[in-house]
Structures are given as structure tokens and as C-alpha cells.
Amino acid sequence: MNVVYGFHPVSEALKHNHGNITRVIIAYGKKGAAEAGLVAAAGEWGIPVIYQDRKELSRLAGTEAHQGIVALGQDFRYIDLDDLISAKPIEAVSSLLILDCINDPHNLGSLIRTALCFGVGGIVIPKDRAVGVTPAVIKVSAGAAYQVPIAQVVNIAATIDRLKERGYWICGTDASGGRDAARMNLQGSLGIVLGGEHKGLRPLVKKKCDDILSIPMIGSLDSLNVAVAGAIVIYEVMRCRAGQGAVTEPQEPNRSIPVKR
């Protein structure tokens, strides 16, 4: 059973019944136009709505941050990688976010939300040694997890090889050892690889990258939170594709540069 909580996540889950919702639970005394909208949306799918004490909602959600709204449904459905890259012309999914062992659900949820806001075509995450799409991730993403295609794969390095065969250019990220993202050609079919919170990209994944990019910083710290760094890079991709980026360097493969993050 999957638990979705919070107004925006439940609303997104109900739009096309992405979460295969079977029941919506609302806290006693919670009234208003927003709640009425959820009740109406559930009714369109024939999904029952019941009212319970907030303590029961907290028990189901595992947190008190449920805003008085919880939905129960089937486990989150990941998209198959082949469906992600083959079901549509490649231009339709021309940028992908590849996450190598992100463990913090807040970071994953934030990256999913950013990906939706800036037009990323899909996200790839590993099955092991990483957080999956949990209720907390869906809540932090504000329901974006139901709109961005997310594939869960066994092997990130092997997946990168498959994407290269499909014509993707793979850019790893490094806190200090790469080229300025604002000066790179980030157009075309692109895979942006972000490493885990503590160790960055794993060695084999680093070697698979065609190029390495970084974000210049002038402060005393030498790295950014992975969700913040990812947001900056994704925004640079959007700027470049809109013709606003200061692209001055050619995109050339370099498969030997080590990548930390």
C-alpha cells in the first residue's frame, strides 16, 4: 500500500488517478474549497472519501505534516527505461536527470519538483543504495512525482551505456574539476548525472561520463547541496536551450576526467 499525504500530492495523484488511489481520508472539521475540490475529484473516479481523526491520519502518514489529507493507493509505478527513451521521438525526452545514489528523500523530492518546473524529460534512479519514490518524496515534490516519468534501474553505469547508444551526451557534475556549466553547449539529447550526498559519483559512473561540468563559486564553502546544485544545472540547461546561455566552448568528449560530485 502506498500512502500519499498533503493537499498538492493528493490533488496530483487524483488528477489522472496516477497513484491508483483507492481511498481518500480527510480530517474531521477540515472544510473549504480545496477540500471540496478533492472530494469532487475523488468522486469522478468513484473513489470513496472518509473522515477520521487527525491522529489516525498521522499514524497512516507516519508524520503530522499531512495537512489533514491522506490518500491510500497502490505502490508507486516506475516507468520502464525503454518506454522512457523509446516511446516518443527522442526530442520529446531530450534531457534526462540521472541520480547516482541519492539517499535523502528531501533531496530527491526537490530534484523531481525542479525537473518538472524546468522541462526535464525524465529521471533515472538506481534500485539499490538509494532512496526510492516514498510518501515523503512525493510530499516534498508537491506531487510532481506523478508528472515526471521516473525509471528505476539495476545498474546506472550500464544504463549510461544504453543512453549513449541512443545518442545521449552524458555530463557528470563535479564540485571543482569540471568546465563552467554556463559556458557549455547543453543542447541536444543530454543526460545530467548527479552523485550522492556524501561521496558524489561512484568511480565507474565517473568514467562513463562524456564530459564534466561544475558551478563556479566564490564563497568559503567548496560544494553545494545536491538538490541546489541540480537545480542550478537544470536551469542552465533550460537557459541554453532558450538561446540565453553564454555558450562559448565546443562540446568534446573527455572520458577520463574524474568526477567527485
C-alpha positions as CSV (number, residue, x, y, z in Angstrom):
1,M,0.0,0.0,0.0
2,N,1.2,3.5,-0.9
3,V,0.4,6.5,1.3
4,V,0.1,9.9,-0.2
5,Y,-0.3,12.9,2.1
6,G,-0.7,16.7,1.8
7,F,-3.0,18.7,-0.4
8,H,-0.9,19.1,-3.6
9,P,0.4,15.5,-3.7
10,V,-3.1,14.1,-3.2
11,S,-4.5,16.5,-5.8
12,E,-1.9,15.5,-8.3
13,A,-2.5,11.8,-7.6
14,L,-6.2,12.3,-8.3
15,K,-5.9,14.3,-11.5
16,H,-5.5,11.1,-13.6
17,N,-5.5,8.7,-10.7
18,H,-1.8,8.4,-11.2
19,G,-1.4,6.8,-7.8
20,N,-4.2,4.3,-8.4
21,I,-5.9,5.8,-5.3
22,T,-8.4,3.5,-3.6
23,R,-9.4,5.8,-0.7
24,V,-9.1,9.4,0.4
25,I,-9.2,10.3,4.1
26,I,-9.8,13.8,5.3
27,A,-9.5,15.0,8.9
28,Y,-12.7,15.9,10.8
29,G,-13.6,19.5,10.7
30,K,-11.5,20.3,7.6
31,K,-13.6,22.3,5.2
32,G,-13.1,24.7,2.4
33,A,-13.0,25.0,-1.4
34,A,-9.8,23.0,-1.7
35,E,-11.2,20.0,0.2
36,A,-14.4,20.2,-1.8
37,G,-12.3,20.0,-5.0
38,L,-10.6,16.9,-3.7
39,V,-13.9,15.3,-2.8
40,A,-15.2,16.1,-6.3
41,A,-12.1,14.7,-8.0
42,A,-12.3,11.5,-6.0
43,G,-16.0,11.2,-6.9
44,E,-15.1,11.4,-10.6
45,W,-13.1,8.2,-10.2
46,G,-15.5,6.6,-7.8
47,I,-13.0,6.7,-5.0
48,P,-14.6,6.8,-1.5
49,V,-13.8,9.7,0.8
50,I,-14.0,9.1,4.6
51,Y,-13.4,11.4,7.6
52,Q,-11.2,10.4,10.5
53,D,-9.4,11.9,13.5
54,R,-6.1,13.7,12.8
55,K,-4.3,11.2,15.0
56,E,-5.3,8.4,12.6
57,L,-4.1,10.4,9.6
58,S,-0.8,11.0,11.4
59,R,-0.5,7.3,12.0
60,L,-1.1,6.4,8.4
61,A,1.2,9.1,7.0
62,G,3.9,8.5,9.6
63,T,4.1,12.2,10.1
64,E,1.9,15.2,11.3
65,A,2.8,17.1,8.1
66,H,-0.3,15.7,6.2
67,Q,-2.3,18.9,6.2
68,G,-5.4,16.9,7.1
69,I,-5.4,14.9,3.9
70,V,-4.2,11.4,3.2
71,A,-4.8,9.0,0.3
72,L,-4.2,5.3,0.1
73,G,-3.3,3.6,-3.1
74,Q,-1.1,1.1,-4.9
75,D,2.7,1.2,-4.8
76,F,4.3,3.9,-6.9
77,R,4.7,2.8,-10.5
78,Y,8.0,3.5,-12.2
79,I,8.3,3.8,-15.9
80,D,10.4,1.2,-17.8
81,L,13.6,2.8,-19.2
82,D,12.9,1.5,-22.7
83,D,9.5,3.2,-22.5
84,L,11.1,6.4,-21.3
85,I,13.6,6.7,-24.2
86,S,11.7,4.8,-26.9
87,A,8.0,5.5,-26.7
88,K,8.4,9.0,-28.1
89,P,10.7,10.7,-30.5
90,I,14.0,11.4,-28.7
91,E,13.4,15.1,-28.9
92,A,10.5,14.7,-26.6
93,V,12.8,13.5,-23.8
94,S,15.9,15.3,-24.8
95,S,17.1,15.9,-21.3
96,L,17.3,13.3,-18.5
97,L,18.4,13.6,-14.9
98,I,20.4,10.6,-13.8
99,L,20.8,10.3,-10.0
100,D,23.6,8.1,-8.7
101,C,22.7,7.1,-5.1
102,I,20.7,10.0,-3.7
103,N,19.7,8.9,-0.2
104,D,17.9,11.9,1.3
105,P,14.1,11.9,0.4
106,H,14.1,15.7,0.6
107,N,16.8,15.9,-2.0
108,L,15.1,13.5,-4.3
109,G,11.7,15.2,-3.9
110,S,13.2,18.6,-4.5
111,L,15.0,17.4,-7.7
112,I,11.8,15.9,-9.0
113,R,10.0,19.2,-8.5
114,T,12.8,21.1,-10.2
115,A,12.8,18.7,-13.1
116,L,9.1,19.3,-13.7
117,C,9.4,23.1,-13.4
118,F,12.2,23.3,-16.0
119,G,11.1,20.7,-18.5
120,V,13.3,17.7,-17.8
121,G,12.0,14.7,-19.8
122,G,12.6,12.1,-17.1
123,I,14.6,10.9,-14.2
124,V,16.6,7.7,-13.7
125,I,17.4,6.4,-10.2
126,P,19.0,3.1,-9.0
127,K,17.1,0.4,-7.2
128,D,19.8,-0.2,-4.6
129,R,21.8,2.1,-2.3
130,A,19.4,5.0,-3.0
131,V,16.0,6.3,-1.8
132,G,13.0,5.4,-4.0
133,V,9.8,7.4,-4.5
134,T,8.4,7.2,-1.0
135,P,5.5,9.1,0.5
136,A,7.9,11.7,1.9
137,V,9.5,12.1,-1.6
138,I,6.0,12.6,-3.1
139,K,5.2,15.2,-0.5
140,V,8.4,17.2,-1.0
141,S,7.9,17.1,-4.8
142,A,4.4,18.6,-4.3
143,G,3.0,15.8,-6.4
144,A,5.5,16.3,-9.3
145,A,6.5,12.7,-8.9
146,Y,3.2,11.8,-10.6
147,Q,4.0,14.0,-13.6
148,V,7.7,13.4,-14.3
149,P,8.5,9.9,-15.7
150,I,10.8,8.1,-13.3
151,A,12.7,5.0,-14.2
152,Q,14.3,2.7,-11.6
153,V,17.2,0.7,-12.9
154,V,19.5,-2.0,-11.6
155,N,22.8,-0.5,-12.9
156,I,23.4,3.2,-13.5
157,A,26.7,2.6,-15.4
158,A,25.1,0.1,-17.8
159,T,22.1,2.5,-18.2
160,I,24.5,5.3,-19.2
161,D,25.9,3.0,-21.9
162,R,22.4,2.4,-23.2
163,L,21.7,6.1,-23.3
164,K,24.9,6.7,-25.2
165,E,23.7,4.1,-27.8
166,R,20.5,6.2,-28.1
167,G,22.5,9.3,-28.8
168,Y,22.6,10.9,-25.4
169,W,25.5,13.1,-24.3
170,I,26.3,12.3,-20.7
171,C,27.6,15.1,-18.4
172,G,28.7,14.3,-14.9
173,T,29.0,17.0,-12.2
174,D,32.0,17.9,-10.1
175,A,32.2,20.5,-7.4
176,S,35.6,21.8,-8.7
177,G,37.0,19.7,-11.5
178,G,34.8,20.4,-14.5
179,R,34.0,23.1,-17.0
180,D,31.7,26.1,-16.2
181,A,28.2,24.9,-16.9
182,A,27.3,28.4,-18.1
183,R,29.9,28.1,-20.9
184,M,29.0,24.7,-22.2
185,N,26.8,23.5,-25.0
186,L,23.9,21.9,-23.1
187,Q,21.6,21.4,-26.1
188,G,20.6,18.1,-27.8
189,S,19.9,14.8,-26.1
190,L,21.5,15.3,-22.7
191,G,21.9,13.2,-19.5
192,I,22.9,15.1,-16.4
193,V,24.4,12.9,-13.7
194,L,24.4,13.9,-10.1
195,G,26.1,12.0,-7.4
196,G,25.2,11.1,-3.8
197,E,25.2,13.5,-0.9
198,H,28.5,12.3,0.7
199,K,30.8,10.7,-1.9
200,G,29.4,12.1,-5.2
201,L,29.6,9.9,-8.3
202,R,30.9,6.4,-7.9
203,P,34.2,5.7,-9.8
204,L,32.7,3.6,-12.6
205,V,29.9,6.1,-13.2
206,K,32.5,8.8,-13.3
207,K,34.4,7.1,-16.1
208,K,31.3,6.7,-18.2
209,C,30.7,10.5,-18.4
210,D,31.4,12.2,-21.7
211,D,32.1,15.5,-20.1
212,I,32.3,17.1,-16.7
213,L,30.7,20.3,-15.6
214,S,30.9,22.4,-12.4
215,I,29.3,25.5,-10.9
216,P,31.8,28.3,-10.1
217,M,31.6,29.5,-6.5
218,I,33.2,32.4,-4.7
219,G,32.3,31.7,-1.1
220,S,34.3,29.8,1.6
221,L,32.5,26.5,1.1
222,D,33.5,24.3,-1.8
223,S,30.3,22.5,-2.5
224,L,26.5,22.8,-2.7
225,N,23.7,20.6,-1.5
226,V,23.0,18.2,-4.3
227,A,19.4,19.4,-4.8
228,V,20.6,23.0,-5.1
229,A,23.4,22.1,-7.4
230,G,21.0,20.1,-9.6
231,A,18.5,23.0,-9.7
232,I,21.3,25.4,-11.0
233,V,22.5,22.9,-13.6
234,I,18.9,22.2,-14.8
235,Y,18.2,25.9,-15.0
236,E,21.4,26.4,-17.1
237,V,20.2,23.7,-19.5
238,M,16.9,25.5,-19.9
239,R,18.7,28.8,-20.5
240,C,21.0,27.3,-23.1
241,R,18.1,25.7,-24.9
242,A,16.2,29.0,-24.9
243,G,19.2,30.7,-26.5
244,Q,20.1,32.7,-23.4
245,G,23.1,30.8,-22.2
246,A,26.7,32.1,-22.9
247,V,27.9,29.1,-24.8
248,T,31.4,29.7,-25.9
249,E,33.1,26.3,-25.7
250,P,32.6,23.3,-28.0
251,Q,31.3,20.1,-26.6
252,E,34.0,17.5,-26.9
253,P,34.2,14.1,-25.2
254,N,36.5,13.6,-22.3
255,R,36.0,10.2,-20.7
256,S,39.0,10.3,-18.4
257,I,38.3,13.2,-16.1
258,P,37.5,12.0,-12.5
259,V,34.2,13.3,-11.1
260,K,33.5,13.9,-7.4
261,R,30.0,15.3,-7.5
